[in-house]
Every structure is written in structure tokens, then in C-alpha cells.
Amino acid sequence: MKRFYRRLTGRCTSCGQKLNSKQTTTARIVEINKKGSRLASQLGRMPQTHSCKKCHRIVFEDQPGFVQNYLLIDMGLGIYPKK
């Protein structure tokens, strides 16, 4: 039922974000930056993000379409010992 309601209201069925928004690109970037900084202050760290598989919009970890993926590894941490 949730997916049907999202289709009727013009939202992505996966993450629930508006598909045909009237925002300019600059306004969308400002909104994303505000969400990211708000989450960073709440969590005390940078929030995890990924793009929605259906609509390709940025999804933060507090939004309903976020999928936790534990297979991603940050290779810049220097996990492996030096030889």
C-alpha cells in the first residue's frame, strides 16, 4: 500500500523522495548540505550516504530508503600491515 501511495503522490517507490520537484539544482544542493550537516551534528560523525537504486538521488542513513551495506571497505585507513 505504501508503494501505491508513493506512486500516486509522485515519489520514488524505494526511498520516498519527490521525483518531479520544482527545485533548481542549486536549491537541491543546499538542501542536501543542510541535511548532511544536521545529521553530522546529531551523530557526531559524518553520515553514511548512498544513491537510490531506482531514482539515483542521495539517501542519508536516517531516511527510509537507506540500505546498510557492510561490504564497503574504506581502503584509506591503512588496515593492512606494512611489509
DOLUM-522217 format. One record per residue: x, y, z of N, C-alpha, C, O in turn. Coordinates in Angstrom, 3 decimals. Layout:
# DOLUM-522217
[[X; Y; Z]; [X; Y; Z]; [X; Y; Z]; [X; Y; Z]]
...
# end
This chain:
# DOLUM-522217
[[0.813; -1.189; 0.000]; [0.000; 0.000; 0.000]; [0.865; 1.266; 0.000]; [0.512; 2.277; -0.606]]
[[2.015; 1.181; 0.701]; [2.923; 2.327; 0.767]; [3.461; 2.661; -0.624]; [3.554; 3.835; -0.983]]
[[3.812; 1.657; -1.397]; [4.334; 1.895; -2.746]; [3.271; 2.499; -3.655]; [3.569; 3.370; -4.472]]
[[2.043; 2.041; -3.514]; [0.950; 2.586; -4.308]; [0.734; 4.057; -3.978]; [0.548; 4.870; -4.884]]
[[0.755; 4.408; -2.703]; [0.589; 5.805; -2.282]; [1.734; 6.669; -2.816]; [1.507; 7.797; -3.256]]
[[2.954; 6.147; -2.779]; [4.104; 6.900; -3.288]; [3.991; 7.140; -4.786]; [4.361; 8.209; -5.269]]
[[3.481; 6.155; -5.531]; [3.298; 6.336; -6.966]; [2.248; 7.399; -7.265]; [2.407; 8.197; -8.188]]
[[1.176; 7.403; -6.477]; [0.125; 8.396; -6.673]; [0.609; 9.813; -6.373]; [0.193; 10.760; -7.041]]
[[1.472; 9.967; -5.388]; [1.947; 11.294; -4.997]; [3.207; 11.721; -5.742]; [3.740; 12.794; -5.462]]
[[3.696; 10.918; -6.678]; [4.863; 11.285; -7.491]; [6.173; 11.143; -6.747]; [7.071; 11.971; -6.897]]
[[6.283; 10.104; -5.950]; [7.504; 9.870; -5.187]; [8.133; 8.550; -5.615]; [7.468; 7.683; -6.182]]
[[9.425; 8.415; -5.334]; [10.136; 7.168; -5.633]; [9.573; 6.060; -4.753]; [9.366; 6.268; -3.557]]
[[9.322; 4.885; -5.326]; [8.748; 3.786; -4.549]; [9.759; 3.164; -3.599]; [9.376; 2.450; -2.672]]
[[11.027; 3.421; -3.811]; [12.058; 2.845; -2.954]; [12.406; 3.748; -1.772]; [12.392; 3.300; -0.626]]
[[12.720; 5.025; -2.046]; [13.184; 5.912; -0.972]; [12.162; 6.950; -0.545]; [12.304; 7.527; 0.533]]
[[11.136; 7.212; -1.349]; [10.088; 8.144; -0.967]; [10.371; 9.600; -1.269]; [9.598; 10.456; -0.838]]
[[11.440; 9.933; -1.990]; [11.738; 11.319; -2.325]; [10.934; 11.742; -3.550]; [10.600; 10.918; -4.401]]
[[10.626; 13.042; -3.630]; [9.855; 13.556; -4.765]; [10.653; 13.400; -6.052]; [11.840; 13.725; -6.099]]
[[9.995; 12.901; -7.100]; [10.676; 12.682; -8.369]; [10.652; 13.921; -9.249]; [11.657; 14.244; -9.883]]
[[9.545; 14.606; -9.300]; [9.413; 15.765; -10.171]; [9.380; 17.036; -9.334]; [8.380; 17.754; -9.328]]
[[10.453; 17.309; -8.639]; [10.478; 18.502; -7.801]; [10.755; 19.737; -8.650]; [11.415; 19.659; -9.685]]
[[10.247; 20.858; -8.203]; [10.420; 22.117; -8.924]; [11.669; 22.863; -8.465]; [11.856; 24.026; -8.822]]
[[12.529; 22.210; -7.677]; [13.738; 22.849; -7.169]; [14.783; 22.997; -8.266]; [14.889; 22.169; -9.171]]
[[15.543; 24.067; -8.158]; [16.690; 24.215; -9.047]; [17.815; 23.343; -8.505]; [17.740; 22.845; -7.381]]
[[18.836; 23.166; -9.296]; [19.971; 22.351; -8.874]; [20.656; 22.959; -7.647]; [21.066; 22.242; -6.734]]
[[20.771; 24.273; -7.639]; [21.412; 24.956; -6.508]; [20.616; 24.751; -5.232]; [21.197; 24.502; -4.175]]
[[19.286; 24.852; -5.314]; [18.443; 24.653; -4.134]; [18.541; 23.213; -3.633]; [18.529; 22.977; -2.425]]
[[18.637; 22.258; -4.542]; [18.765; 20.840; -4.157]; [20.098; 20.596; -3.450]; [20.143; 19.870; -2.457]]
[[21.169; 21.186; -3.942]; [22.483; 21.025; -3.318]; [22.498; 21.645; -1.926]; [23.062; 21.071; -0.995]]
[[21.886; 22.809; -1.783]; [21.806; 23.463; -0.470]; [21.022; 22.590; 0.507]; [21.404; 22.462; 1.670]]
[[19.927; 21.990; 0.037]; [19.123; 21.111; 0.891]; [19.921; 19.884; 1.330]; [19.853; 19.485; 2.493]]
[[20.676; 19.284; 0.407]; [21.497; 18.112; 0.731]; [22.578; 18.487; 1.745]; [22.833; 17.729; 2.681]]
[[23.215; 19.641; 1.570]; [24.252; 20.085; 2.506]; [23.678; 20.348; 3.896]; [24.313; 20.028; 4.901]]
[[22.484; 20.927; 3.958]; [21.843; 21.169; 5.253]; [21.505; 19.859; 5.965]; [21.710; 19.724; 7.171]]
[[20.979; 18.886; 5.192]; [20.675; 17.577; 5.781]; [21.936; 16.909; 6.310]; [21.942; 16.342; 7.403]]
[[23.007; 16.984; 5.519]; [24.274; 16.363; 5.922]; [24.854; 16.999; 7.166]; [25.329; 16.293; 8.055]]
[[24.826; 18.324; 7.249]; [25.375; 18.993; 8.438]; [24.491; 18.775; 9.659]; [25.001; 18.664; 10.775]]
[[23.168; 18.713; 9.467]; [22.270; 18.441; 10.590]; [22.511; 17.038; 11.149]; [22.565; 16.848; 12.364]]
[[22.653; 16.065; 10.259]; [22.925; 14.698; 10.692]; [24.290; 14.569; 11.348]; [24.451; 13.829; 12.318]]
[[25.274; 15.290; 10.818]; [26.618; 15.230; 11.394]; [26.614; 15.781; 12.820]; [27.310; 15.248; 13.685]]
[[25.858; 16.818; 13.074]; [25.799; 17.356; 14.433]; [25.029; 16.427; 15.361]; [25.351; 16.351; 16.546]]
[[24.028; 15.724; 14.861]; [23.268; 14.781; 15.686]; [24.081; 13.526; 16.004]; [24.074; 13.041; 17.135]]
[[24.780; 13.009; 14.994]; [25.502; 11.748; 15.168]; [26.905; 11.930; 15.737]; [27.451; 11.005; 16.339]]
[[27.489; 13.099; 15.556]; [28.856; 13.324; 15.988]; [29.880; 12.805; 14.995]; [31.064; 12.719; 15.319]]
[[29.450; 12.463; 13.808]; [30.317; 11.970; 12.733]; [29.621; 12.268; 11.423]; [28.457; 12.668; 11.405]]
[[30.335; 12.072; 10.326]; [29.719; 12.275; 9.014]; [28.723; 11.141; 8.745]; [29.042; 9.977; 8.991]]
[[27.539; 11.457; 8.251]; [26.541; 10.405; 7.999]; [26.889; 9.570; 6.776]; [27.558; 10.039; 5.855]]
[[26.428; 8.336; 6.780]; [26.617; 7.463; 5.627]; [25.569; 7.814; 4.577]; [24.430; 8.144; 4.909]]
[[25.953; 7.740; 3.338]; [25.043; 8.042; 2.233]; [25.239; 7.036; 1.113]; [26.282; 6.391; 1.011]]
[[24.240; 6.916; 0.292]; [24.354; 6.185; -0.972]; [23.270; 6.705; -1.896]; [22.420; 7.488; -1.472]]
[[23.286; 6.295; -3.124]; [22.254; 6.741; -4.049]; [21.189; 5.659; -4.179]; [21.476; 4.463; -4.113]]
[[19.966; 6.108; -4.363]; [18.836; 5.187; -4.508]; [18.998; 4.420; -5.819]; [19.396; 4.993; -6.833]]
[[18.694; 3.141; -5.796]; [18.863; 2.314; -6.992]; [17.843; 2.634; -8.071]; [18.093; 2.394; -9.252]]
[[16.683; 3.179; -7.671]; [15.651; 3.478; -8.660]; [15.741; 4.896; -9.201]; [15.712; 5.098; -10.415]]
[[15.852; 5.889; -8.309]; [15.799; 7.283; -8.772]; [17.161; 7.966; -8.765]; [17.279; 9.090; -9.252]]
[[18.188; 7.321; -8.228]; [19.560; 7.814; -8.220]; [19.736; 9.118; -7.437]; [20.627; 9.908; -7.750]]
[[18.909; 9.347; -6.439]; [19.065; 10.513; -5.576]; [19.813; 10.108; -4.320]; [19.831; 8.932; -3.955]]
[[20.430; 11.075; -3.657]; [21.202; 10.800; -2.454]; [20.268; 10.464; -1.301]; [19.305; 11.186; -1.041]]
[[20.560; 9.355; -0.604]; [19.772; 8.911; 0.534]; [20.689; 8.871; 1.747]; [21.722; 8.202; 1.722]]
[[20.320; 9.579; 2.807]; [21.085; 9.569; 4.047]; [20.618; 8.428; 4.933]; [19.570; 7.831; 4.689]]
[[21.401; 8.127; 5.966]; [21.102; 6.964; 6.787]; [19.860; 7.111; 7.647]; [19.398; 6.108; 8.191]]
[[19.292; 8.299; 7.802]; [18.070; 8.436; 8.581]; [16.816; 8.355; 7.721]; [15.709; 8.391; 8.259]]
[[16.955; 8.246; 6.403]; [15.813; 8.203; 5.504]; [15.368; 6.773; 5.274]; [16.166; 5.849; 5.430]]
[[14.086; 6.565; 4.897]; [13.552; 5.205; 4.796]; [14.173; 4.333; 3.714]; [14.139; 3.111; 3.854]]
[[14.737; 4.884; 2.646]; [15.293; 4.062; 1.572]; [16.741; 3.658; 1.775]; [17.330; 3.031; 0.894]]
[[17.333; 4.004; 2.920]; [18.745; 3.706; 3.158]; [18.925; 2.220; 3.452]; [18.199; 1.644; 4.262]]
[[19.899; 1.609; 2.784]; [20.203; 0.196; 2.989]; [21.623; 0.099; 3.516]; [22.564; 0.566; 2.875]]
[[21.775; -0.501; 4.675]; [23.104; -0.646; 5.271]; [23.887; -1.688; 4.496]; [23.424; -2.817; 4.334]]
[[25.060; -1.328; 4.017]; [25.889; -2.239; 3.244]; [27.221; -2.395; 3.964]; [28.030; -1.468; 3.987]]
[[27.446; -3.556; 4.545]; [28.654; -3.790; 5.320]; [29.824; -4.259; 4.466]; [30.922; -4.458; 4.987]]
[[29.615; -4.439; 3.176]; [30.689; -4.923; 2.322]; [31.596; -3.809; 1.826]; [32.660; -4.083; 1.270]]
[[31.195; -2.557; 2.016]; [32.034; -1.450; 1.600]; [33.172; -1.274; 2.592]; [32.942; -1.221; 3.801]]
[[34.401; -1.183; 2.088]; [35.575; -1.061; 2.944]; [36.317; 0.202; 2.559]; [36.550; 0.450; 1.376]]
[[36.686; 0.993; 3.530]; [37.468; 2.191; 3.269]; [38.937; 1.772; 3.229]; [39.515; 1.435; 4.263]]
[[39.532; 1.794; 2.062]; [40.901; 1.335; 1.903]; [41.916; 2.381; 2.336]; [43.108; 2.084; 2.408]]
[[41.471; 3.600; 2.627]; [42.380; 4.657; 3.030]; [42.767; 4.609; 4.495]; [43.543; 5.455; 4.939]]
[[42.270; 3.671; 5.253]; [42.544; 3.591; 6.683]; [43.882; 2.919; 6.992]; [44.387; 3.044; 8.108]]
[[44.444; 2.230; 6.054]; [45.705; 1.532; 6.320]; [45.499; 0.310; 7.198]; [46.251; 0.098; 8.149]]
[[44.501; -0.487; 6.897]; [44.165; -1.652; 7.695]; [45.242; -2.724; 7.585]; [45.556; -3.399; 8.565]]
[[45.796; -2.877; 6.413]; [46.775; -3.926; 6.193]; [48.139; -3.508; 6.730]; [48.528; -2.351; 6.576]]
[[48.866; -4.419; 7.353]; [50.198; -4.053; 7.885]; [51.188; -3.801; 6.761]; [51.116; -4.412; 5.695]]
[[52.094; -2.908; 7.017]; [53.122; -2.596; 6.004]; [54.171; -3.712; 5.991]; [54.503; -4.276; 7.034]]
[[54.677; -4.017; 4.819]; [55.673; -5.103; 4.706]; [57.045; -4.518; 4.609]; [58.025; -5.255; 4.508]]
# end
